[in-house]
């Protein structure tokens, strides 16, 4: 009887050792997997950390974010660059899509050769892959927003007084922008525009996203896709795939306007050199002071919103991809 009990004790002890061993192996695997995931989520070491390009998508809170960068520049000892007013006047419009290598080389030279490091450079511009010029990419950052909310916001921004009225220095008087909509279009609501199937509010698969109708402002994917021919096609599966690949390759963080404070936490954790103290800057200077907030924008009905969802299937997929990536990055630094 005693021998049997002794054998059982030995078996129990061996089982306990086995359990401890397998628990340790499992924990090691979990830790290794966690480190692997964090390494895949934090790509900054593979990029040129002396520069950050904020190729800002319109109507995602980018004016406010740009102002945050300006304030952080003083705190964290880097220079926040953007195109000068003179350059913008000469350009007349945002040239986000650069079809030729010569055009892309122009902005590559501005960023790579003319900016004092460390720097941030802010501009509405599709992603430029610096490896095209045999140089490591700088750190890219951006923000995204639900595609339907974004196009509604753009529609009314395009009609806001501060956007369509210009100051004429020669005449010493205000004047309407040459691109201002007609009085009829100014008074028309977004719902009316969609229901009447006006060209401005038709978002059809396969149409050009960079020529006419406000440039690329209704395609969020385009800003991450770049300057290849497929980036010119709205709701293109190839553009979606390229945009996702570019995010994982070159964008350290893509924030989400609907989760701004979470986004700021990730920006500070992944890019402390540039974003240290970002929460203090936001809460002390920016929260509640949204730039370009349009008080003239009426609400759009759920019916119209739902009607538009089918037009933005891939745009929504990309938005959700960025949301999920941001959430994984957040979990990696908080769990």
C-alpha positions, 0 to 999 in steps of 0.5 A, a space after each residue: 500500500 505504501 509503495 503504491 502511494 509512493 509511486 502516486 506521489 512520484 507521478 504527481 511530482 512528475 506531472 507537476 514538473 511537466 505542467 510547470 515546464 509546459 506553462 513556462 514554454 507557453 509563456 515564452 511563446 506568448 511573450 515571443 509572439 507579443 514581441 513579434 507583433 509589437 515589432 511588426 506594429 512598430 516599424 520606425 526602426 526601418 525608416 529614416 527617423 530624422 524626418 516625419 511626413 504628414 501627407 494629410 488627408 482633408 477633413 480628418 482633423 488635419 488642420 488641428 493636428 498640424 497646429 499640434 505639430 507646430 506647438 510640439 516643434 518648440 517643445 521637442 526641438 524639431 522644425 515643422 515645415 509646410 509650403 509657404 503662402 507664396 508657393 501655395 499662391 503660385 500652385 493655385 491648387 493642391 497637386 496631390 497626384 503626381 503622375 510623372 517621376 519629375 513631379 515626384 522628384 520635385 517634392 522628394 528634393 524639397 523634403 530630402 534636400 531642403 529641410 533641416 533635420 529633424 523635421 516634420 513636413 505637412 501637405 495634402 499629398 499622395 504617398 511618395 515612396 522614397 525608395 523610387 529614388 534609392 533613399 530610405 523612406 521618412 516616417 509617414 503619419 496620417 489620420 483617417 475618418 469614416 469615408 461618408 462623414 468625410 465627403 459630407 464634411 468636404 461638401 460643406 467645407 467647399 461652401 463655407 465662407 472662409 473657404 470661398 472668400 479671398 482677400 484681394 490685396 491689389 483691390 484691397 477688398 474681398 472677392 469670391 474664389 474663382 472655384 466658388 460654387 454658383 449661388 444655386 449650388 451654394 444653397 443646395 444641401 448635400 441630401 438634395 445633391 445626392 438625390 438629384 444625382 448631381 455630378 458633384 455627389 455621384 461616387 461611382 466605381 471606376 471614376 477618376 479621383 484626381 481630375 475635376 470634382 474637387 480633386 482626390 478629396 472624396 478618396 481616402 485610399 488615394 493618399 495612401 496608395 500613391 501615384 500609380 495608375 490604379 490610385 487614380 481609380 475610385 474603389 479599385 481593389 488594386 488601389 486598396 491593396 497598395 494602400 494597405 501595403 504602404 501603411 504597413 511599410 511606411 506609416 508609423 501611425 495612422 490615427 482615427 479622428 473618432 478615437 483621437 485621444 487613443 490616437 495621441 497615446 499611440 503617436 506619443 508611444 511610437 514616436 516620442 521624439 516628436 510627440 512627447 507631451 502631445 496630450 498636454 498640448 492637446 488638452 491645454 490648447 486644442 481640445 474644443 478648438 477644432 479648426 475649420 469647424 463648420 457651423 453652417 453644416 446641416 445634419 444629413 439623414 440616416 437614409 442618405 448615409 446608408 444609401 452612400 455606404 454601397 458606394 464606399 465599400 472599399 474605402 470603408 474596408 480601408 478605414 476599418 483596416 486602419 482602425 484595427 491596426 491602431 487598436 492593435 498598436 494601442 493594446 501593445 502599449 497598454 496591456 
